[in-house]
């Protein structure tokens, strides 16, 4: 009886030990859209047999968590979301060089890896644009804008919504884009004029487009893939790529310094950068531009060849000094100009 | 006292000798550690000391054994108690200090002293063994203190005080200190307290620019004004509802009851969204008013008005939950006496009933005030350019420019405001007695309301109830249509995506929401009873016991409530990601954060209800030979039905609906419903978010009704009825 119990326990323990050894694990934070996160995790697990636990958090929240957990991270890999927080994490040493092959990637994605010393790699491109609610503008009888400069026209008074660059990375991208398109002084002059038409500086970067979709505001500034998604959902939202040229964000992928499952994380990085994985996006309504040259581009995605893209300088405008200087100036000159 | 101390020493020793001292990787409840008990990471404190050379862990063992020795050798009880108290206190202190000094990466202090020992390998967080050992030491300490004659020599009372102080210390002060300290640091992390005052009194925070109706005020001013109005409004509204319930013969009371509960069981941004769809520039009501009355469509909702409306909707139920018990408890004998003395119904209400409700009113106001200060969801959705402290703090932490110093400073401002409100509330309630449940028989006939008061109650409460009903039917409606507001054709898609089930070779839960749904329910049902217990025990101590430092103790229990969730969330990561207490990534951290964040509601409700119970009830019980534990259990607890109900309901619901603290603490394995919903809302996937919210609302409603059935109604008197008014012709 006793003997049998001991054997049973030993077998149980052995089985358990084997199971533990067999399952490679990966802990991931995903800052992309939930459906996209779920799909990729499923595809990756199927392919590699690695057991992924994933949670979705916004980039700001993830960065705050990664900072707080520095030294004993609970996260291995951080996939998706706008590139700035990834670059900040890289510059603070919170993430480590990944060491994957980037030769199949487009130029802007490789550049991301260069700037960060290989700590962050570009996974997709999101173009900055203007959206307007067709119904609202028609009802008010105002013509839709097509350039940045149009937004300063007094006929849009109280109709424009954009996020506050102090809290939103999207809005900071807009600020930096205008500075690069028009030069700093001219850009701030324009922003002040646009400010007279702004009804609200929202906290979150995606809020203005959602408000425009519902007609709570006439015009919004934000990322085009968010707008495409809303328009696809059935809202009367039309998208404009400004004529003077526009900036973009590059979604990042990073591995956290001290990650407990570095190998699995690297495997995920390789997978996420492959053409095969990046072509899955449109299945779940992801309409940004993938970074792998060989990935199929979704037809709904903003086609970079038809949009005038500026050569966005991530190194300069991602640096803390430039950021603080521009934001201070924004606080002083632009913030109070609205109503 | 000897027996109790011996018992706790034995428990402490069992914890030290038989349970794994450190946190077990595979989880304590898998019990796999039993099979590898000798392995370093799984062994108990005893084996750590003698088998693995971790000599520094002998401290708690020595303390326990020394206590036992004193118990056996010293004959004079008071002297023995003093010595035991000193030894166990030292043991506790030592155990924590060693945990803080020797961390994962090895020793932080005394490196040279510990070099070359097992300490170089570092140590993990406290596990089950450490917890039981510490608990044993703690209760040895408190029992010894009671034996010294403190706390009227009552081991139960000192034990309870000791337990709650330790818990609040570890799970409120310890983490919060981590983040508040950055208010006193310069940007590069050096300590420079001189920076604090310019930061604190910055015009960015306290600006009064809105007084000329053009500029905008600082977030602190905005928050205070909003909080005062919300506190007052929700208290008034809650009182109106409570009076209708207890003092009128209103027919549709059950319906009203449901309507008053629903708003607290709703994730906050859902209310915001519903308000936008009603009153936004393109909202249904706005369109109606524009068509019928030609009122211009404006964006009035975004800003103070919208936030205020949403907060009233959200927090009136909390005021109601606190007030209903209090209004019920006001003894009819007082009212009868008043009427016998020829006061009319208005005078009775104004000079007798209302003053007796003072503790309830004050507590309801305080809760509304604090809730409004800490509210994050509503200002985020509806705030417009109206900045409040909670959103400012959130974006100081997660915004494009992280500024922990500003976040900490703002958090301190928020705490200061809370402290101010708390002190004012204390002054107003004063030291009068509000005891009306005395154990003496009364007729149970509440005085009816005078017609003026009754009309006022109906006029405030009923339109409000109707409004709530409209908002909620819109939400339910929204979950069944394709694209709320634009494409209103019927669909079940959202529900199928979230909660789909496939019947093929058994049942498969294919919906995307199931995981977080079950985790949420599990964590909420563990947290709720713990919260109620901690909250009501604290209330019992505050109302029924006198001890030194009671005011500080009371305020400290309110602290976690007053701190915005974001600050709590980040401070929990900062504090509990590293040994000695390592909890991040577990479900336990979620349970703990809920217990200590929601405990104040239990405390407030408990205080309000308990100050009505006459002390003679306790005294009668004690005189008949019961100790204070039995008294609390058999006399006080049964009379606290509504308070217990409120605490349980509230903590259960808050565990399901709170957002800001949770967002930082959810992990891949333990995701919560609200974090999931927020992610969906962020991506503009409103249909699924609302469908999920609707399912949560129904779930919570079911649980609340079940709770109500189980706990039942407290019977204060033979029958509760309202005096029938004889209409004179």
Interface residues (C-beta under 8 A of the other chain):
Chain A: X9 X10 X12 X13 X16 X20 X27 X28 X29 X33 X34 X38 X52 X53 X54 X55 X56 X57 X58 X60 X61 X63 X64 X65 X67 X68 X69 X71 X72 X74 X84 X136 X158 X165 X166 X167 X168 X169 X171 X172 X199 X200 X201 X203 X204 X206 X209 X210 X213 X214 X215 X216 X217 X226 X229 X230 X233 X234 X235 X236 X323 X324 X327 X338
Chain B: X26 X32 X35 X36 X104 X105 X276 X277 X280 X281 X282 X299 X302 X380 X383 X384 X385 X391 X394 X395 X397 X398 X399 X400 X401 X402 X482 X483 X485 X486 X487 X512 X570 X573 X574 X577 X578 X582 X584 X585 X663 X664 X666 X667 X668 X669 X671 X675 X676 X679 X680 X682 X683 X684 X685
